[in-house]
Amino acid sequence: MIHEAGARHVPTVAVFCDGGSRGNPGPAAIGAVVLDVGVEPPVVLASVSETIGVATNNVAEYRALIAGLEAALAFTPTTVLVRADSELLIRQLEGRYRVKNAGLQPLHREAAALLARFEAHDLQHVRREFNVDADALVNAALDAAG
């Protein structure tokens, strides 16, 4: 489920994303929050919270980022700041880690293609306590699915 404010141009957005599974693999969900960071305090423009079936944590992390980037594109930003608590996701997108898992390779390509649609992007690994909103969306989706 995607909740979106009225679309308008926002020069710079932040996408906080998280994915998780209960079991690995197991029932999985994604969460993402798109923020207008050009105002103080930042304003939530869109959020994503949905189950994705059975998946691994890493697949869920990529799917969350992809959903967050797709939601962000509705606001035609030139710059996107990506914040995620998955070090693997961030390091693979930075090119610092190889994408060895065949199941992650198409998701990596899709995420990289979405990032290329922005004039600039900034990828940053954040500690879990700085990603609580996206994490809460993951858990809400999993809890609702029962």
C-alpha positions as CSV (number, residue, x, y, z in Angstrom):
1,M,0.0,0.0,0.0
2,I,1.4,3.4,-1.0
3,H,0.2,6.6,0.7
4,E,1.2,9.7,-1.3
5,A,0.7,13.4,-0.7
6,G,-0.4,15.4,-3.8
7,A,2.4,15.2,-6.3
8,R,4.5,18.3,-6.8
9,H,8.1,19.0,-7.7
10,V,10.4,18.6,-4.7
11,P,14.1,19.3,-5.5
12,T,15.6,16.9,-2.9
13,V,14.0,14.0,-1.3
14,A,15.2,11.4,1.2
15,V,14.1,7.8,1.0
16,F,14.3,5.8,4.2
17,C,13.7,2.1,3.4
18,D,13.7,-1.2,5.2
19,G,12.8,-4.8,4.4
20,G,12.5,-7.8,6.6
21,S,11.3,-11.3,6.8
22,R,10.2,-13.4,9.7
23,G,12.4,-16.4,9.0
24,N,15.1,-16.1,6.3
25,P,13.4,-16.8,4.0
26,G,9.9,-16.3,5.4
27,P,6.9,-14.0,5.3
28,A,8.4,-10.7,4.2
29,A,7.4,-7.1,4.0
30,I,8.8,-3.7,2.9
31,G,8.6,-0.2,4.3
32,A,9.7,3.1,2.8
33,V,9.2,6.8,3.7
34,V,9.8,9.6,1.2
35,L,10.6,12.9,2.8
36,D,10.9,16.5,1.5
37,V,14.1,17.5,3.2
38,G,14.1,21.0,1.8
39,V,11.8,22.2,4.6
40,E,12.3,22.1,8.4
41,P,11.1,19.9,9.8
42,P,11.1,17.4,6.9
43,V,7.7,16.5,5.5
44,V,6.5,13.0,4.7
45,L,5.5,12.9,1.0
46,A,4.8,9.2,0.6
47,S,5.1,6.0,2.4
48,V,5.0,2.3,1.4
49,S,4.0,-0.6,3.7
50,E,3.2,-4.0,2.1
51,T,3.9,-7.7,2.3
52,I,5.8,-9.2,-0.6
53,G,5.2,-13.0,0.1
54,V,8.0,-15.3,1.1
55,A,11.5,-13.8,0.6
56,T,14.9,-13.4,2.3
57,N,15.8,-10.3,4.2
58,N,18.2,-9.1,1.4
59,V,15.5,-9.5,-1.2
60,A,13.1,-7.5,1.0
61,E,15.7,-4.7,1.5
62,Y,16.1,-4.3,-2.3
63,R,12.3,-4.4,-2.9
64,A,11.9,-1.7,-0.2
65,L,14.4,0.5,-1.9
66,I,12.9,0.0,-5.3
67,A,9.4,0.8,-4.0
68,G,10.7,3.9,-2.2
69,L,12.5,5.2,-5.3
70,E,9.4,4.6,-7.5
71,A,7.3,6.6,-5.0
72,A,10.0,9.4,-4.9
73,L,9.9,9.8,-8.7
74,A,6.3,11.1,-8.5
75,F,7.8,14.3,-7.0
76,T,10.3,14.8,-9.9
77,P,13.3,15.4,-7.6
78,T,16.7,16.0,-9.0
79,T,18.5,14.6,-5.9
80,V,17.6,11.6,-3.8
81,L,19.2,10.7,-0.5
82,V,18.9,7.0,0.3
83,R,19.1,5.9,3.9
84,A,19.0,2.2,4.8
85,D,20.1,0.1,7.7
86,S,21.2,-2.7,5.3
87,E,25.0,-2.3,4.9
88,L,24.9,-5.0,2.2
89,L,22.4,-3.0,0.1
90,I,24.2,0.2,0.4
91,R,27.7,-1.2,-0.2
92,Q,26.5,-3.2,-3.3
93,L,24.9,-0.1,-4.8
94,E,28.1,1.9,-4.1
95,G,30.1,-0.8,-5.9
96,R,32.1,-1.6,-2.8
97,Y,30.7,-5.1,-2.5
98,R,30.0,-7.5,-5.4
99,V,26.5,-8.8,-6.0
100,K,27.3,-12.6,-5.8
101,N,23.7,-13.8,-5.1
102,A,22.0,-14.5,-8.4
103,G,18.6,-13.7,-6.9
104,L,19.8,-10.2,-6.0
105,Q,21.4,-9.4,-9.3
106,P,18.2,-8.3,-11.1
107,L,17.0,-6.3,-8.1
108,H,20.4,-4.6,-8.0
109,R,20.1,-3.7,-11.7
110,E,16.6,-2.4,-11.2
111,A,17.6,-0.3,-8.2
112,A,20.7,1.1,-10.0
113,A,18.5,2.0,-13.1
114,L,16.1,3.9,-10.8
115,L,19.0,5.7,-9.1
116,A,20.2,6.7,-12.6
117,R,16.9,8.6,-13.2
118,F,18.0,11.2,-10.6
119,E,20.6,13.8,-11.4
120,A,22.3,13.0,-8.1
121,H,22.0,10.5,-5.4
122,D,23.6,10.0,-2.0
123,L,23.7,6.5,-0.4
124,Q,24.2,6.1,3.3
125,H,24.1,3.2,5.7
126,V,22.4,4.3,8.9
127,R,22.0,2.5,12.2
128,R,18.6,0.9,12.8
129,E,17.6,3.5,15.4
130,F,17.8,6.1,12.6
131,N,15.5,4.1,10.4
132,V,12.6,3.5,12.8
133,D,9.8,4.8,10.6
134,A,10.6,2.4,7.7
135,D,11.1,-0.4,10.2
136,A,7.7,0.3,11.8
137,L,6.1,0.1,8.3
138,V,7.6,-3.3,7.7
139,N,6.4,-4.6,11.0
140,A,2.9,-3.1,10.5
141,A,2.5,-4.9,7.2
142,L,3.7,-8.2,8.7
143,D,1.5,-7.9,11.7
144,A,-1.6,-7.1,9.5
145,A,-0.9,-10.1,7.4
146,G,-1.0,-12.2,10.6
